[in-house]
Amino acid sequence: MGKILVVDDDRTIRMLLKLILNKVGHDVLEAFDAKTGLSVAELESPDLILLDLMLPDMNGLELLDTIKKNKQLEKIPIIVLTGSTDQENKLIALRNGAVDFITKPFLHEEVLLRVKTQLKLHNLINSLENAVSILEKDLVAAARIQKSLIPSSPPEGYFESIHWIYEPSHKVGGDIFDIIAIDEKTVLLYLADIAGHGVNAAMLSVIVHRFIEDYCDNHPNFELGKFMLELDKNFRFNDFKLFFTVTAALFHNDSKTVEITNAGHPAPILIAEDIFELKESAESIIGIDMLKGSTKSYNISSGARFFLYTDGVTEATDDDGQLFGSRRLMESLYKYRNLELKNQLESVFYQLKTFNGSKEFEDDISIIGIQFQ
């Protein structure tokens, strides 16, 4: 049952409505003019207002407008009480925020049905808003947890320099990466992108991150291909209802090589001695039991730069819906190749933001750059 405010200067109407509504359990408040009605509404925050359009101190339409402009009261549904010939005011009231009208003289059953309907709608809207509020808090918490897993600083001694751009979208997504020292000469870099958005994607990214940490801690004789097969084995789509792509690179400082494996992820980019190479994707995504765990090794020269990125970069769009694309990314990285690595990535990101315009990014943006010693 609800708390209902009746604003009407006719005492007989107020008494009749109170009788009808009290009989089914509603709590009824009364006001004989607009000033009193506004005061009672602010003090009691009723669930519903029955408002007569003919009041002694103010036109009911003016009171309706005042209530709808009041942040405290604007969401309270208002049913207007009108005369049978007052068609124009009915339409004005509905256009200005009233949810329904009851024509005088009214039937008891009509009053109860219209009140019941509007209270039910009001409760449903409140429930939905509460659910959205809880979800938004969950998303904020998920984003905070996810961002806390991004490395604060890279391990020292493995690279000349390393820098990254990580820009979560306004939706919670699933980009996650880390740089893990395997031994004194070997370091693992991975970048994963969980499909979809929301809490599920963010939480899966946390689980993936923890799994990889534990795997590296428990496998001192780390093999990249076997590692990928374990990922595929432990993150089946049937179990998580989500899949993800990942690129992993194992850097061997003693042999000056990088071993790369790629599961459905955008291909890494290497710039070395003005030679621009795109390392092609090779295998299936994680989770559908089609991965072979194949890897490929490349020699790396001093000063060469290596880049990983997620498809949030290449799938960013301009105002016309045109994709930024891998070609534009490669051209941008090559254009700024003579800048320091940090400045190079920041320049590329600025170009991406300019291309995207005033829109928020629809997906997480992750770009990681490494310069070799």
C-alpha positions in Angstrom: 0.0 0.0 0.0 1.1 3.6 -0.5 1.1 7.0 1.0 -1.2 9.2 -1.1 -1.6 13.0 -1.0 -4.9 14.4 -2.1 -4.8 18.2 -3.0 -8.4 19.5 -3.5 -10.2 22.5 -2.1 -13.5 20.5 -2.0 -13.7 18.9 1.5 -16.3 16.4 0.2 -14.0 15.2 -2.5 -11.2 14.8 -0.1 -13.3 12.9 2.3 -14.6 10.6 -0.4 -11.2 9.8 -1.8 -9.8 9.2 1.7 -12.7 6.8 2.4 -12.1 4.9 -0.9 -8.3 4.7 -0.5 -8.3 4.0 3.3 -10.6 1.0 2.7 -7.9 -0.8 0.7 -5.1 0.1 3.1 -3.6 3.3 1.6 -2.4 6.1 4.0 -4.1 9.4 2.8 -2.8 12.9 3.4 -4.9 16.0 2.7 -4.3 19.5 1.5 -7.0 22.1 0.6 -4.8 24.4 -1.4 -1.5 24.5 -3.5 0.7 26.0 -0.8 -0.4 23.4 1.8 -0.1 20.7 -0.8 3.5 21.6 -1.6 4.5 21.8 2.0 2.9 18.4 2.8 4.6 16.9 -0.2 8.1 18.2 0.8 7.6 17.0 4.4 6.0 13.6 3.7 7.4 12.6 0.3 4.2 10.7 -0.7 4.2 7.8 -3.2 1.4 9.4 -5.3 -0.4 12.8 -5.6 -4.0 13.2 -6.6 -4.1 16.9 -7.8 -7.2 19.0 -8.5 -6.6 21.5 -11.3 -8.9 24.1 -9.7 -7.4 25.4 -6.5 -8.1 28.7 -4.7 -4.5 30.0 -4.4 -2.9 28.6 -7.6 -3.8 26.9 -10.8 -3.2 23.2 -10.4 -1.1 23.2 -13.6 1.2 25.7 -11.9 1.6 23.4 -8.8 2.2 20.5 -11.2 5.0 22.5 -12.9 6.5 23.5 -9.5 6.5 19.9 -8.2 8.2 18.6 -11.4 10.9 21.2 -11.1 11.6 20.3 -7.5 14.5 17.7 -7.3 13.1 16.3 -4.2 9.6 15.7 -5.6 10.0 15.4 -9.4 9.7 11.6 -9.4 6.4 11.4 -7.5 3.7 10.3 -10.0 0.7 12.8 -10.2 -2.8 12.0 -11.2 -4.9 15.1 -12.0 -8.5 15.5 -11.0 -10.5 17.3 -13.7 -14.0 18.1 -14.8 -15.6 16.2 -17.6 -15.3 19.1 -20.0 -11.8 20.1 -19.2 -10.1 18.4 -22.2 -7.5 21.0 -22.9 -6.2 21.1 -19.3 -6.0 17.3 -19.3 -3.7 17.3 -22.3 -1.6 20.2 -20.9 -1.2 18.3 -17.6 -0.1 15.1 -19.3 2.4 17.0 -21.5 3.8 18.6 -18.3 4.4 15.4 -16.3 1.1 14.1 -15.0 0.9 10.3 -15.4 -2.9 10.0 -15.6 -6.2 11.8 -14.9 -9.5 11.0 -13.2 -12.6 12.8 -14.4 -15.1 14.1 -11.8 -17.5 12.7 -10.9 -15.5 9.5 -10.6 -16.3 5.8 -9.9 -14.8 4.1 -6.8 -13.4 1.3 -9.0 -11.8 3.7 -11.4 -10.0 5.5 -8.7 -8.6 2.3 -7.2 -7.5 0.9 -10.6 -5.7 4.1 -11.7 -4.1 4.5 -8.3 -3.0 0.8 -8.2 -1.5 1.0 -11.7 0.5 4.2 -11.0 1.8 2.9 -7.7 2.9 -0.3 -9.3 4.7 1.5 -12.1 6.3 3.9 -9.5 7.5 0.9 -7.5 8.9 -0.8 -10.6 10.7 2.3 -11.6 12.2 2.7 -8.1 13.3 -1.0 -8.1 14.9 -0.5 -11.5 16.7 2.6 -10.4 18.0 0.9 -7.3 19.2 -2.1 -9.4 21.0 0.3 -11.8 22.6 2.1 -8.9 23.9 -1.2 -7.4 25.1 -2.2 -10.8 26.9 1.1 -11.3 28.6 0.6 -7.9 29.6 -2.9 -8.9 31.1 -1.7 -12.2 33.1 1.0 -10.4 34.4 -1.6 -8.0 35.2 -4.0 -10.8 37.0 -1.3 -12.7 39.0 -0.3 -9.6 40.1 -3.9 -9.0 40.9 -4.4 -12.7 43.0 -1.3 -12.9 44.9 -2.2 -9.7 46.3 -5.2 -11.5 48.0 -3.2 -14.2 51.8 -3.0 -13.3 52.8 0.2 -11.5 56.3 -0.2 -12.8 58.2 -2.7 -15.0 61.0 -5.0 -13.8 64.3 -3.4 -14.2 67.3 -4.6 -16.3 65.5 -6.3 -19.1 64.7 -3.4 -21.5 66.1 -0.1 -22.5 62.7 1.4 -21.8 59.1 0.3 -21.6 55.9 2.4 -21.6 52.2 1.8 -21.9 48.9 3.6 -22.5 46.0 2.0 -20.6 42.7 3.9 -21.0 39.7 1.9 -19.7 36.5 2.7 -21.5 33.3 4.2 -19.9 32.2 0.5 -19.8 34.0 -2.0 -17.7 36.0 -4.1 -20.2 38.5 -6.9 -20.0 42.0 -5.7 -21.1 44.7 -7.0 -18.8 48.4 -7.2 -19.1 51.5 -7.8 -17.0 55.3 -8.1 -17.2 56.7 -11.0 -15.3 60.3 -11.8 -14.7 60.9 -15.6 -15.3 64.6 -15.5 -14.4 67.5 -13.1 -14.6 67.6 -13.2 -18.4 64.0 -13.9 -19.3 60.8 -11.9 -19.0 57.3 -12.6 -20.1 55.0 -9.9 -21.4 51.3 -10.7 -22.1 48.3 -8.7 -23.2 44.8 -10.3 -23.0 41.5 -9.0 -24.0 38.3 -10.6 -22.6 35.4 -10.5 -24.9 32.5 -8.2 -23.9 32.0 -5.6 -21.3 30.7 -5.4 -17.7 31.4 -7.1 -14.4 31.8 -10.6 -15.9 34.5 -9.6 -18.3 36.3 -7.6 -15.6 36.2 -10.4 -13.1 37.4 -13.0 -15.7 40.3 -10.7 -16.4 41.2 -10.8 -12.7 41.0 -14.6 -12.7 43.2 -14.8 -15.8 45.8 -12.4 -14.3 46.0 -14.5 -11.1 46.2 -17.8 -13.0 49.2 -16.5 -15.1 51.0 -15.2 -12.0 50.6 -18.6 -10.2 51.6 -20.5 -13.4 54.8 -18.5 -13.7 55.6 -18.9 -10.0 55.2 -22.7 -10.3 57.0 -23.3 -13.6 60.7 -22.2 -13.3 61.4 -24.0 -16.6 58.8 -21.9 -18.4 57.8 -22.9 -21.9 55.6 -20.4 -23.9 53.8 -23.0 -25.9 52.9 -25.1 -22.9 51.8 -22.0 -21.1 49.3 -21.2 -23.8 47.9 -24.7 -23.9 47.3 -24.5 -20.1 45.4 -21.2 -20.6 43.3 -22.8 -23.2 42.7 -25.9 -21.0 41.7 -23.9 -17.9 39.5 -21.3 -19.5 37.0 -23.2 -21.6 34.1 -21.2 -23.0 31.7 -23.8 -21.7 32.7 -23.0 -18.1 33.0 -19.2 -18.3 30.7 -18.3 -21.1 33.3 -15.8 -22.3 36.4 -16.2 -24.5 39.5 -14.1 -24.7 42.4 -13.3 -27.0 46.0 -13.0 -25.9 49.4 -12.3 -27.2 52.4 -13.4 -25.1 56.1 -12.6 -25.8 59.0 -14.2 -24.0 62.2 -12.0 -24.2 65.5 -13.8 -23.9 68.2 -11.2 -23.1 71.1 -13.7 -23.4 70.2 -14.7 -27.0 68.7 -11.4 -28.0 65.5 -13.1 -29.2 61.8 -12.7 -28.6 59.5 -15.7 -28.8 55.9 -14.8 -29.7 52.6 -16.7 -29.5 49.3 -15.3 -30.5 45.8 -16.6 -29.8 43.4 -14.6 -31.9 44.8 -11.3 -30.9 45.9 -8.3 -33.0 49.4 -9.0 -34.3 52.4 -7.4 -32.6 54.4 -4.7 -34.4 58.2 -4.5 -34.6 60.2 -1.5 -35.8 63.8 -2.2 -36.3 66.4 -0.2 -38.3 63.5 1.5 -40.2 62.1 -1.9 -41.2 58.5 -2.1 -40.3 57.2 -5.6 -39.7 53.8 -6.9 -38.7 53.8 -10.3 -37.0 50.8 -12.1 -38.2 48.3 -13.7 -35.9 48.6 -17.5 -36.0 46.0 -19.3 -33.8 42.5 -19.6 -32.4 41.1 -17.7 -29.5 41.4 -19.1 -25.9 38.6 -21.3 -24.7 37.3 -23.3 -27.7 39.9 -26.1 -27.7 41.5 -25.3 -31.0 44.9 -24.0 -29.8 48.1 -25.8 -30.8 50.5 -23.7 -28.7 52.8 -22.8 -31.6 55.4 -20.1 -31.2 57.8 -18.2 -33.4 61.1 -16.6 -32.5 62.7 -13.4 -33.9 66.1 -11.9 -33.4 66.0 -8.4 -31.9 68.5 -5.7 -32.4 69.5 -2.9 -30.0 67.2 0.0 -30.3 64.4 -2.0 -31.9 60.9 -1.3 -30.6 58.1 -3.8 -30.1 54.4 -3.0 -29.6 51.4 -4.9 -28.4 47.9 -3.5 -28.5 44.2 -4.5 -28.2 41.5 -4.1 -30.8 40.0 -1.2 -28.8 42.7 0.8 -30.6 42.1 -0.4 -34.2 38.3 -0.5 -33.8 38.0 3.1 -32.5 35.8 5.1 -34.9 35.5 8.7 -36.1 32.3 10.6 -36.4 31.5 8.9 -39.7 32.0 5.4 -38.3 35.3 4.8 -40.0 37.7 2.6 -38.1 41.2 3.8 -37.0 42.5 0.4 -38.3 45.8 -1.4 -38.0 47.3 0.4 -41.1 46.7 3.9 -39.5 48.2 2.6 -36.2 51.3 1.3 -38.0 51.7 4.5 -39.9 51.4 6.5 -36.7 53.9 4.4 -34.8 56.3 4.7 -37.7 55.8 8.5 -38.0 56.9 9.1 -34.4 59.6 6.4 -34.3 62.4 9.0 -33.7 60.8 10.3 -30.5 61.5 8.8 -27.1 59.3 5.7 -26.5 57.1 7.5 -24.0 56.6 10.5 -26.3 56.0 8.2 -29.3 53.1 6.4 -27.5 51.6 9.5 -26.2 51.7 11.1 -29.7 50.0 8.0 -31.1 47.4 8.1 -28.4 46.7 11.8 -29.0 46.2 11.0 -32.7 43.8 8.2 -31.7 41.8 10.5 -29.4 41.7 13.2 -32.1 40.4 10.6 -34.6 37.8 9.4 -32.1 36.5 13.0 -31.6 34.5 13.9 -28.6 33.1 10.4 -28.1 34.2 8.2 -25.2 36.0 5.1 -26.3 33.7 2.1 -26.7 36.4 -0.3 -25.6 39.5 -0.3 -23.5 42.6 1.1 -25.1 45.8 -0.7 -24.4 49.2 -0.1 -26.2 52.5 -1.4 -24.7 55.8 -0.4 -26.2 59.3 -1.8 -25.5 62.7 -0.6 -26.6 65.4 -3.2 -26.5 68.9 -2.6 -25.1 
